[in-house]
Amino acid sequence: DAKTTQPPSMDCAEGRAANLPCNHSTISGNEYVYWYRQIHSQGPQYIIHGLKNNETNEMASLIITEDRKSSTLILPHATLRDTAVYYCIVRDYFGNEKLTFGTGTRLTIIP
Amino acid sequence: SQTIHQWPATLVQPVGSPLSLECTVEGTSNPNLYWYRQAAGRGLQLLFYSVGIGQISSEVPQNLSASRPQDRQFILSSKKLLLSDSGFYLCAWSVMMTGKLNTEAFFGQGTRLTVV
């Protein structure tokens, strides 16, 4: 019951922008969209989160559609070190402590 | 700054043996704590989470158990391991800010358990 749908895998050329989509059509008004990534044999790493406005930080940008039913994580200039599994999660920001991951998107950066 | 410690990094145990994995968090108080398992080539499965000392919620029926004897200590245990318990075990923490806003979660480096 991860509540998100992501493509299982994607490739992106090194130096290009990687655009990772996520569908969350049943998202409720109290839920944020979070993105994490997991590099092989490591624990997941937080990337970014947002509610309804687009967000940007030093790692990535998050674009959320106006109806909030989908979002896109953008890695502006992908490097080989960005090869990882990327997880999109929706999480209630009030009082719901459970954090559930789906199967994510395996992003491979091609040299 | 906050840090999370998880040990051991790797573990090989025979079927039927007990298990104890420990996770501790430093630099924060009253964190939410989580145990996840990741089988080879699979996604993250939430096993247990805890919002306070002695408060454990179980997500998946199994032969594993969790305990939280102290605020920043979370222990995953089994009395008798099965082959299917092999996997990558991850501990994580997050905090609930004023107004019950949950922050992002931070993960340990994991324990790779092989049951033989």
Interface residues (C-beta under 8 A of the other chain):
Chain A: Y34 Y36 Q38 S41 Q42 G43 P44 Q45 Y46 H49 Y87 R91 D92 Y93 F94 G95 N96 E97 K98 L99 T100 F101 G102 T103 G104
Chain B: N32 Y34 Y36 R42 G43 L44 L46 Y49 V51 S57 E59 F88 L90 A92 S94 M96 G99 K100 L101 N102 E104 A105 F106 F107 G108 Q109 G110 R112
